[in-house]
């Protein structure tokens, strides 16, 4: 019920999905909205089909930069060399078999 959009136009006509009797959103609202209030806020529409903007966290703090990987660590070096070896072997096999990569 929280993903319906009663203002959606398809071929110039308003389409409602899911097609449910008019009293169903009220029952769902009464039965579930209070108990699961935190979850319903992330739906793109209200329970009655009115679209709403998605919540976007606002912060004055700058975002964190991703951690850089140090290749001085032996485990990271092994992973990097393994990936390079697999790539080179796959290219050599493709050339040997004369198939496109």
SULHUSUL-V986565 format. One record per backbone hydrogen bond with DSSP energy under -1.0 kcal/mol. NH is the residue of the N-H (numbers start at 1). CO is the residue of the C=O. If there is no record, write none. Layout:
BEGIN
nh & co
NH & CO
NH & CO
END
This chain:
BEGIN
nh & co
6 & 49
8 & 5
10 & 13
13 & 10
15 & 8
24 & 21
27 & 23
28 & 24
29 & 25
30 & 26
31 & 27
32 & 28
36 & 32
40 & 36
42 & 39
43 & 40
45 & 2
46 & 50
49 & 46
52 & 44
77 & 73
78 & 74
79 & 75
80 & 76
81 & 77
82 & 78
83 & 79
84 & 80
85 & 81
86 & 82
87 & 83
88 & 84
89 & 85
90 & 86
91 & 87
92 & 88
93 & 89
94 & 90
95 & 91
96 & 92
97 & 93
99 & 94
END
